[in-house]
Amino acid sequence: MDTGYTRRDVTELLEALGDYGTFLFISSSAVYPETTPQPFRERAAAGYNAIWKQYGMDKAEAEQALQQRDPQAYILRPPLSL
């Protein structure tokens, strides 16, 4: 399980792990634009969120890095509140 924040965080962890079993990444609902209808659908497109700004973009990029390396990894996007 990982709660990395950036693409670099995820990449460095995966390189350090070597072989592993199931990978769970704790991301954030901040990856969805604030205009995305709620409740969010898993397949909704990630994009810039004017409330969470760079945090959401960094989490989305971390997800992409993980999916490129391990398409079978699980990504959990819990909701955030202000």
KAWO-V924418 format. One record per backbone hydrogen bond with DSSP energy under -1.0 kcal/mol. CO is the residue of the C=O (numbers start at 0). NH is the residue of the N-H. E is the energy in kcal/mol with one decimal. If there is no record, write none. Layout:
co->CO nh->NH e->E
co->CO nh->NH e->E
This chain:
co->1 nh->25 e->-3.3
co->5 nh->9 e->-2.0
co->6 nh->10 e->-2.7
co->7 nh->11 e->-2.9
co->8 nh->12 e->-2.0
co->9 nh->13 e->-2.6
co->10 nh->14 e->-2.2
co->11 nh->15 e->-2.0
co->12 nh->16 e->-2.2
co->13 nh->17 e->-1.4
co->22 nh->73 e->-3.0
co->23 nh->1 e->-2.3
co->24 nh->75 e->-2.8
co->27 nh->30 e->-1.4
co->28 nh->31 e->-1.8
co->30 nh->46 e->-3.0
co->32 nh->35 e->-2.2
co->40 nh->43 e->-2.0
co->48 nh->52 e->-2.6
co->51 nh->54 e->-1.5
co->52 nh->56 e->-1.5
co->53 nh->57 e->-3.1
co->54 nh->58 e->-2.2
co->55 nh->59 e->-2.2
co->56 nh->60 e->-2.3
co->57 nh->61 e->-2.1
co->58 nh->62 e->-2.3
co->59 nh->63 e->-2.1
co->60 nh->64 e->-2.3
co->61 nh->65 e->-2.2
co->62 nh->66 e->-2.8
co->63 nh->67 e->-2.1
co->64 nh->68 e->-1.6
co->65 nh->69 e->-3.4
co->69 nh->72 e->-2.0
co->73 nh->24 e->-2.9
co->75 nh->26 e->-3.3
co->77 nh->28 e->-2.2
